[in-house]
Amino acid sequence: MTFSAPTSDGGKPITGYTVTVKGPNGGSLTQSFLAQAGRVSVGPLNNKGFYTFTVRAVNSVGTSNPSNATRYLNLG
């Protein structure tokens, strides 16, 4: 997945991101990544499922609210 950095960092540099994936059966997978926004790989995911993704930025101030969820994406 790809994403952009938030417009505000609360006055402190962003040190990482947390990506949460929600699947069709209500299950979720959360993975954390260091620093830069851009492209990350999240998984493992079933390649025949529909998923939504949200991203939170993390820095010394704390963790942001989640981004708006993507629409359901079909990975199959």
C-alpha positions as CSV (number, residue, x, y, z in Angstrom):
1,M,0.0,0.0,0.0
2,T,1.1,3.6,-0.4
3,F,0.3,6.6,1.7
4,S,1.5,10.2,2.3
5,A,2.7,11.9,5.5
6,P,0.1,13.9,7.4
7,T,0.0,17.7,7.0
8,S,0.8,18.3,10.7
9,D,3.2,16.4,12.9
10,G,2.3,18.1,16.2
11,G,5.7,19.9,16.3
12,K,7.8,16.7,16.5
13,P,9.2,14.5,13.7
14,I,7.3,11.4,12.8
15,T,9.2,8.3,13.8
16,G,6.9,5.7,12.4
17,Y,3.5,4.6,11.1
18,T,1.0,1.9,12.2
19,V,-1.1,0.3,9.5
20,T,-4.2,-1.6,10.4
21,V,-5.9,-3.9,7.9
22,K,-9.5,-5.1,8.5
23,G,-10.8,-8.1,6.7
24,P,-14.3,-9.2,5.5
25,N,-14.9,-11.3,8.6
26,G,-14.2,-8.6,11.1
27,G,-10.6,-9.7,11.8
28,S,-7.8,-7.2,11.8
29,L,-4.0,-7.2,11.4
30,T,-1.9,-4.3,12.7
31,Q,1.8,-3.7,11.7
32,S,4.2,-0.9,12.6
33,F,6.9,0.6,10.4
34,L,9.7,3.0,11.1
35,A,9.8,6.5,9.8
36,Q,9.1,7.4,6.2
37,A,5.7,7.5,4.5
38,G,5.5,6.0,1.2
39,R,5.1,2.3,0.3
40,V,4.9,-0.6,2.8
41,S,4.1,-4.2,2.5
42,V,1.5,-5.6,4.9
43,G,0.6,-9.2,5.4
44,P,0.1,-12.0,5.1
45,L,-3.4,-11.4,3.6
46,N,-5.7,-13.8,1.8
47,N,-5.5,-13.0,-1.9
48,K,-9.2,-13.6,-2.4
49,G,-10.5,-11.2,0.2
50,F,-11.8,-7.6,0.6
51,Y,-9.9,-5.4,3.0
52,T,-9.8,-1.8,4.3
53,F,-6.7,0.0,5.5
54,T,-6.0,2.8,7.9
55,V,-2.8,4.5,8.9
56,R,-1.7,6.2,12.1
57,A,1.4,8.4,12.5
58,V,3.6,8.0,15.6
59,N,6.0,10.5,17.2
60,S,7.2,11.6,20.7
61,V,3.9,13.5,21.1
62,G,1.9,10.2,20.7
63,T,-0.1,8.4,18.1
64,S,-2.4,10.2,15.7
65,N,-6.1,9.4,15.1
66,P,-6.4,6.9,12.2
67,S,-6.7,8.1,8.7
68,N,-10.0,7.6,6.9
69,A,-10.3,4.0,6.0
70,T,-9.9,3.1,2.3
71,R,-12.9,1.6,0.6
72,Y,-12.9,-2.2,0.6
73,L,-10.2,-3.3,-1.8
74,N,-10.5,-6.7,-3.5
75,L,-7.0,-8.4,-3.4
76,G,-8.1,-11.3,-5.6
